[in-house]
Amino acid sequence: MNEPSLRTPRSLALPFDPLLLLATLGIMACSLLAIGASTQDDIPGQPDYYFNRQLLFFAVGFVLMAAISRIDYTRARELKYGLYGASIVLIFATWAFGGVTRGSRRAIQTPFFEIQTSELVKVLLILVLSAVVIDRARDLGSRQTTARIMLLALIPTALVMLQPDLGSALVYVVSAVAILFVAGVPWYRLAVLGAIGVSAIAFVLAIGPAVGVNVLQDYQVERLTAFLHPTDNPGDEGYQQNQSRIAVGAGQRTGRGDLSSQTRLNFLPEHHTDFVFAVVGERWGFVGAALVLTLYALLLWRGLRILTISKNLYGALIAGGIVAMILFQLFVNVGMNIGIMPITGIPLPLLSYGGSSVLTTLIALGLLQSIYAQGRAAAATKGRVLSM
């Protein structure tokens, strides 16, 4: 008689992480409520235009998330070079076929929606860098390994900065550093990377322009520094953040509901994308904003929990990169809505309107669900019971 296999087969019965799913659905519901309430008058004759499209993005993204959660994420390790090449091709495709909007070439227009390739590259780069770290796991303490991994991250970073898309570029760098941190790279190497990053920012924003070297356009520098003195140019660079702060403050404890004049009367620009958190703050006040942030806290906690129960280091690195990607976007977007961070065009994951951002985030959450399911299956074969 053949001995039974100790390997537990993958099947459709493997569960989702229920709390991660709850957080995901909760944020999606908040997004639909905020977008539906704030865009009624944006397109004459089509009050539900943005609501319906966001609902469609969620439906497609949810199917992708469910499908990816059933796929063995470790297969991506074997495809790392192809995925990295695809990332570079996608960025170049935007240069070749993308339309110019407000001075930036960031998206490819299709008959259905705009494809912002730099969003998808966020997830692809996490898969690639995590695989490279695994391949060089025995040599993580060397400068060459750290430099190689950061170089792989900086190539697409530099390419998207030329579009220019500073927000996505920052996400790439943060995700790479997070992966190195989870991998156990010595702290002093991470400190050196941090010092280099601070020096680069100082050069781009202050030192370079002072000596005649302009990495960014003047309008980009003004946009990045306007949050430091928002009242100096209230009708120009500081306008968006001033209006956002007014909206958030006007909501007070429980919000203004249908009397939310900042968004309904279009004083607040980009109220369905970059400044959707201000919509929540004005319409539902502190209570609504706290609910949204609680859902994000739950989502991030589950991501960290999944990191700890991963069946292998590759899964832990992917989970760490995804958590860092979402956390950084959350921090920067909410920060710019309340006036403590510069405006960089970084969307609020799942809450901001946009097909590319929504699909990318749900794909990332599908990977987390896959890591969760396989981690629990691996623990079950060893007779271990994992707590929630």
C-alpha positions as CSV (number, residue, x, y, z in Angstrom):
1,M,0.0,0.0,0.0
2,N,1.3,3.4,-0.9
3,E,1.9,5.8,1.9
4,P,-0.4,8.9,1.8
5,S,1.2,12.0,0.6
6,L,2.1,14.6,3.3
7,R,1.5,17.4,0.9
8,T,-1.8,19.1,1.2
9,P,-3.1,19.9,-2.3
10,R,-4.3,23.4,-3.2
11,S,-8.0,23.6,-3.7
12,L,-10.8,26.0,-4.0
13,A,-11.7,25.2,-0.4
14,L,-8.7,27.0,1.0
15,P,-10.1,30.1,2.9
16,F,-9.6,33.8,2.6
17,D,-8.3,35.6,5.6
18,P,-11.7,36.7,6.8
19,L,-10.5,39.9,8.5
20,L,-8.4,41.0,5.5
21,L,-11.5,40.4,3.3
22,L,-13.6,42.4,5.8
23,A,-11.2,45.3,5.7
24,T,-11.0,45.2,1.9
25,L,-14.8,45.2,1.5
26,G,-15.2,47.9,4.1
27,I,-12.8,50.3,2.3
28,M,-14.5,49.5,-1.0
29,A,-17.9,50.4,0.4
30,C,-16.5,53.7,1.9
31,S,-15.1,54.5,-1.5
32,L,-18.4,54.0,-3.3
33,L,-20.2,56.1,-0.7
34,A,-17.7,59.0,-0.9
35,I,-17.4,59.0,-4.7
36,G,-21.1,58.6,-5.2
37,A,-21.8,61.5,-2.9
38,S,-19.2,63.9,-4.2
39,T,-19.5,63.5,-8.0
40,Q,-23.2,63.9,-8.5
41,D,-22.7,67.2,-10.3
42,D,-19.3,66.5,-12.0
43,I,-20.7,65.3,-15.3
44,P,-24.0,66.9,-16.4
45,G,-26.7,64.3,-17.1
46,Q,-24.6,61.5,-15.6
47,P,-24.7,61.8,-11.8
48,D,-23.6,58.2,-11.3
49,Y,-20.8,58.1,-13.9
50,Y,-17.8,57.8,-11.5
51,F,-19.8,55.6,-9.0
52,N,-20.6,53.1,-11.8
53,R,-17.1,53.0,-13.1
54,Q,-15.6,52.5,-9.7
55,L,-18.1,49.7,-9.0
56,L,-17.0,48.1,-12.3
57,F,-13.3,48.4,-11.3
58,F,-14.1,46.8,-7.9
59,A,-15.9,43.9,-9.6
60,V,-13.1,43.2,-12.0
61,G,-10.5,43.6,-9.3
62,F,-12.3,41.3,-6.9
63,V,-12.4,38.6,-9.5
64,L,-8.6,39.0,-10.0
65,M,-8.0,39.0,-6.3
66,A,-10.0,35.7,-5.9
67,A,-8.2,34.1,-8.8
68,I,-4.7,35.1,-7.7
69,S,-5.5,33.9,-4.1
70,R,-5.8,30.4,-5.6
71,I,-2.5,30.5,-7.5
72,D,0.8,29.3,-6.0
73,Y,2.6,32.6,-5.5
74,T,6.0,30.9,-5.5
75,R,5.7,30.4,-9.2
76,A,6.5,34.1,-9.6
77,R,10.0,33.4,-8.4
78,E,10.8,31.4,-11.5
79,L,9.5,34.2,-13.7
80,K,11.5,37.1,-12.1
81,Y,13.5,38.0,-15.1
82,G,10.4,38.0,-17.3
83,L,8.5,40.0,-14.8
84,Y,11.3,42.6,-14.6
85,G,11.5,42.8,-18.3
86,A,7.7,43.3,-18.5
87,S,7.9,46.1,-16.0
88,I,10.5,48.0,-18.1
89,V,8.4,47.3,-21.3
90,L,5.3,48.7,-19.6
91,I,7.0,51.9,-18.6
92,F,8.4,52.4,-22.1
93,A,4.9,51.6,-23.6
94,T,3.6,54.6,-21.7
95,W,6.2,56.8,-23.2
96,A,5.4,55.5,-26.7
97,F,1.6,55.4,-26.5
98,G,0.6,57.4,-23.4
99,G,-1.2,60.7,-23.7
100,V,0.0,63.9,-22.1
101,T,-2.1,65.2,-19.2
102,R,-1.0,68.3,-17.2
103,G,2.5,68.0,-18.5
104,S,2.9,64.3,-17.5
105,R,2.8,61.2,-19.7
106,R,1.6,58.6,-17.2
107,A,-1.2,56.6,-18.8
108,I,-2.3,54.8,-21.9
109,Q,-5.8,55.6,-23.0
110,T,-8.0,52.7,-24.0
111,P,-11.7,52.7,-25.1
112,F,-12.6,51.7,-21.5
113,F,-10.2,53.4,-19.1
114,E,-6.7,54.8,-18.7
115,I,-4.0,52.2,-17.9
116,Q,-1.4,53.7,-15.6
117,T,1.4,51.1,-16.1
118,S,3.5,52.5,-13.2
119,E,0.7,51.2,-10.8
120,L,1.0,47.6,-12.0
121,V,4.8,47.8,-11.8
122,K,4.5,48.4,-8.1
123,V,3.4,44.8,-7.6
124,L,5.7,43.3,-10.3
125,L,8.7,45.0,-8.7
126,I,7.9,43.5,-5.3
127,L,7.7,40.0,-6.8
128,V,11.0,40.5,-8.6
129,L,13.0,42.0,-5.8
130,S,11.7,39.4,-3.3
131,A,12.9,36.7,-5.7
132,V,16.4,38.2,-6.1
133,V,16.7,38.5,-2.3
134,I,15.9,34.7,-2.0
135,D,18.5,33.9,-4.7
136,R,21.2,35.8,-2.8
137,A,20.0,34.9,0.7
138,R,23.4,33.6,1.8
139,D,25.1,36.9,0.9
140,L,22.6,39.4,2.2
141,G,25.1,41.1,4.5
142,S,27.4,42.2,1.6
143,R,27.3,45.6,0.0
144,Q,27.2,44.1,-3.4
145,T,23.9,42.4,-2.7
146,T,22.3,45.5,-1.2
147,A,23.6,47.6,-4.1
148,R,22.3,45.1,-6.7
149,I,18.8,45.0,-5.3
150,M,18.6,48.8,-5.0
151,L,19.9,49.2,-8.5
152,L,17.1,46.9,-9.8
153,A,14.7,49.1,-8.0
154,L,16.2,52.4,-9.1
155,I,16.1,51.6,-12.8
156,P,12.3,51.7,-13.1
157,T,12.3,54.4,-10.4
158,A,14.3,56.7,-12.7
159,L,12.2,55.8,-15.7
160,V,8.9,56.7,-14.1
161,M,10.4,59.9,-12.7
162,L,11.0,61.0,-16.3
163,Q,7.2,60.7,-17.1
164,P,7.2,62.5,-14.5
165,D,5.5,60.3,-11.8
166,L,7.3,61.1,-8.5
167,G,4.7,59.4,-6.4
168,S,5.1,55.9,-8.0
169,A,8.9,56.4,-7.9
170,L,8.8,56.9,-4.2
171,V,6.6,53.8,-3.7
172,Y,9.2,51.7,-5.6
173,V,12.0,52.8,-3.4
174,V,10.1,52.4,-0.1
175,S,9.0,48.8,-1.2
176,A,12.6,47.9,-2.0
177,V,13.8,49.1,1.4
178,A,11.0,47.3,3.2
179,I,11.9,44.0,1.5
180,L,15.6,44.5,2.5
181,F,14.4,45.1,6.1
182,V,12.2,42.0,6.2
183,A,15.1,40.0,4.7
184,G,17.3,41.0,7.6
185,V,19.8,43.3,6.0
186,P,22.0,44.9,8.6
187,W,20.5,48.0,10.1
188,Y,23.6,50.2,9.3
189,R,23.1,49.4,5.6
190,L,19.5,50.6,5.8
191,A,20.7,53.7,7.7
192,V,23.1,54.4,4.8
193,L,20.3,54.1,2.3
194,G,18.2,56.5,4.4
195,A,21.0,59.0,4.5
196,I,21.5,58.7,0.7
197,G,17.8,59.3,0.2
198,V,17.7,62.4,2.4
199,S,20.7,63.7,0.6
200,A,19.1,63.1,-2.7
201,I,15.9,64.9,-1.7
202,A,17.9,67.9,-0.4
203,F,19.9,68.1,-3.6
204,V,16.8,67.9,-5.8
205,L,14.8,70.5,-3.8
206,A,17.4,72.9,-2.6
207,I,21.1,72.4,-3.4
208,G,20.6,71.6,-7.1
209,P,18.5,74.6,-8.0
210,A,20.8,76.8,-6.0
211,V,23.8,75.8,-8.2
212,G,21.8,75.7,-11.5
213,V,21.1,72.0,-11.7
214,N,17.4,71.4,-12.0
215,V,16.3,67.8,-11.7
216,L,12.6,68.8,-11.4
217,Q,10.6,71.4,-13.2
218,D,10.0,74.6,-11.3
219,Y,6.3,73.8,-10.9
220,Q,7.1,70.4,-9.4
221,V,9.4,71.9,-6.8
222,E,6.8,74.5,-5.9
223,R,4.2,71.8,-5.6
224,L,6.4,69.7,-3.3
225,T,7.3,72.6,-1.0
226,A,3.9,74.4,-1.0
227,F,2.7,72.5,2.1
228,L,5.5,74.2,4.1
229,H,3.9,77.6,3.5
230,P,0.4,77.0,2.1
231,T,-0.8,80.6,2.8
232,D,1.9,82.2,0.7
233,N,0.2,81.4,-2.6
234,P,-3.4,80.5,-1.5
235,G,-4.7,80.9,-5.1
236,D,-1.9,78.9,-6.8
237,E,0.4,76.2,-5.4
238,G,-1.3,76.1,-2.0
239,Y,-4.9,76.1,-3.3
240,Q,-5.5,72.4,-3.2
241,Q,-4.2,71.8,0.3
242,N,-6.0,74.9,1.7
243,Q,-9.3,73.7,0.3
244,S,-8.6,70.2,1.6
245,R,-7.9,71.4,5.1
246,I,-11.0,73.6,5.1
247,A,-13.1,70.6,4.0
248,V,-11.6,68.3,6.7
249,G,-12.0,71.0,9.4
250,A,-15.6,71.8,8.4
251,G,-16.7,68.2,9.0
252,Q,-16.0,68.5,12.7
253,R,-17.3,65.5,14.7
254,T,-20.0,63.9,12.7
255,G,-19.8,65.7,9.3
256,R,-21.9,68.0,7.3
257,G,-23.7,65.5,5.1
258,D,-25.5,67.0,2.1
259,L,-24.3,70.4,3.2
260,S,-20.7,69.6,2.3
261,S,-20.2,72.7,0.1
262,Q,-16.4,72.2,-0.4
263,T,-17.0,69.1,-2.5
264,R,-20.5,69.6,-3.9
265,L,-19.6,73.1,-5.2
266,N,-16.2,72.0,-6.5
267,F,-14.1,74.2,-4.4
268,L,-12.0,71.1,-3.6
269,P,-10.3,69.9,-6.8
270,E,-9.7,66.2,-7.5
271,H,-12.2,65.3,-4.8
272,H,-12.7,61.8,-6.2
273,T,-9.0,60.9,-6.6
274,D,-6.2,62.6,-4.6
275,F,-8.5,64.3,-2.1
276,V,-11.2,61.7,-1.5
277,F,-10.2,61.5,2.2
278,A,-11.1,65.2,2.5
279,V,-14.5,64.3,1.2
280,V,-14.9,61.7,3.9
281,G,-13.8,64.2,6.5
282,E,-16.2,66.9,5.4
283,R,-19.2,64.7,4.8
284,W,-18.9,62.3,7.7
285,G,-16.5,64.2,10.0
286,F,-14.1,62.7,12.6
287,V,-16.4,59.6,12.9
288,G,-16.2,58.8,9.2
289,A,-12.4,59.5,9.0
290,A,-11.8,57.3,12.0
291,L,-13.8,54.5,10.5
292,V,-11.8,54.6,7.3
293,L,-8.4,54.7,9.1
294,T,-9.6,51.8,11.4
295,L,-10.3,49.7,8.3
296,Y,-6.8,50.5,6.9
297,A,-5.3,49.6,10.3
298,L,-7.1,46.3,10.2
299,L,-5.9,45.6,6.6
300,L,-2.3,46.5,7.5
301,W,-2.4,44.4,10.7
302,R,-3.6,41.4,8.7
303,G,-0.8,41.9,6.2
304,L,1.7,41.9,9.0
305,R,0.1,38.8,10.4
306,I,0.3,37.0,7.1
307,L,4.0,37.9,6.9
308,T,4.5,36.0,10.1
309,I,2.7,32.8,9.1
310,S,4.1,32.6,5.6
311,K,5.4,29.1,4.7
312,N,8.6,30.5,3.4
313,L,10.8,33.6,3.2
314,Y,9.6,34.5,-0.3
315,G,6.1,34.9,0.9
316,A,7.2,36.9,3.9
317,L,9.2,39.3,1.6
318,I,6.2,39.8,-0.7
319,A,3.9,40.5,2.2
320,G,6.4,43.0,3.7
321,G,6.7,44.8,0.4
322,I,2.9,45.0,-0.1
323,V,2.3,46.2,3.4
324,A,5.0,48.9,2.9
325,M,3.4,49.9,-0.4
326,I,0.0,50.4,1.1
327,L,1.2,52.0,4.3
328,F,3.3,54.5,2.5
329,Q,0.5,55.5,0.1
330,L,-1.9,55.8,3.0
331,F,0.5,58.0,5.0
332,V,1.4,60.3,2.1
333,N,-2.2,60.7,0.8
334,V,-3.8,61.3,4.2
335,G,-0.9,63.6,5.1
336,M,-1.4,65.8,2.0
337,N,-5.1,65.9,2.7
338,I,-4.5,67.4,6.1
339,G,-1.6,69.6,5.0
340,I,1.4,67.9,6.6
341,M,2.8,66.2,3.4
342,P,3.5,67.5,-0.1
343,I,1.1,66.8,-3.0
344,T,2.7,63.9,-5.0
345,G,-0.3,62.4,-6.8
346,I,-0.2,59.2,-4.8
347,P,-3.8,57.7,-4.6
348,L,-5.3,56.4,-1.4
349,P,-5.5,52.6,-2.0
350,L,-9.0,51.3,-2.8
351,L,-10.6,54.6,-1.7
352,S,-9.5,56.9,-4.5
353,Y,-11.2,56.6,-7.9
354,G,-9.1,55.0,-10.6
355,G,-9.0,51.6,-12.4
356,S,-5.2,51.1,-12.4
357,S,-4.8,51.8,-8.7
358,V,-7.8,49.7,-7.7
359,L,-6.8,46.7,-9.8
360,T,-3.2,46.9,-8.6
361,T,-4.2,47.0,-5.0
362,L,-6.6,44.1,-5.3
363,I,-4.0,42.1,-7.1
364,A,-1.6,42.7,-4.2
365,L,-4.3,41.7,-1.7
366,G,-4.9,38.5,-3.8
367,L,-1.2,37.7,-3.3
368,L,-1.6,38.3,0.5
369,Q,-4.6,35.9,0.5
370,S,-2.5,33.3,-1.4
371,I,0.3,33.6,1.1
372,Y,-2.2,33.2,4.0
373,A,-3.9,30.2,2.5
374,Q,-0.6,28.4,1.8
375,G,0.8,29.3,5.2
376,R,-2.2,27.7,6.9
377,A,-2.1,24.7,4.7
378,A,1.6,24.2,5.4
379,A,1.0,24.5,9.2
380,A,-1.8,22.0,8.9
381,T,0.4,19.4,7.4
382,K,2.8,19.8,10.3
383,G,0.0,19.5,12.8
384,R,0.1,23.1,13.9
385,V,-2.9,25.2,14.5
386,L,-2.5,28.9,13.7
387,S,-4.5,31.5,15.6
388,M,-6.2,34.4,13.9
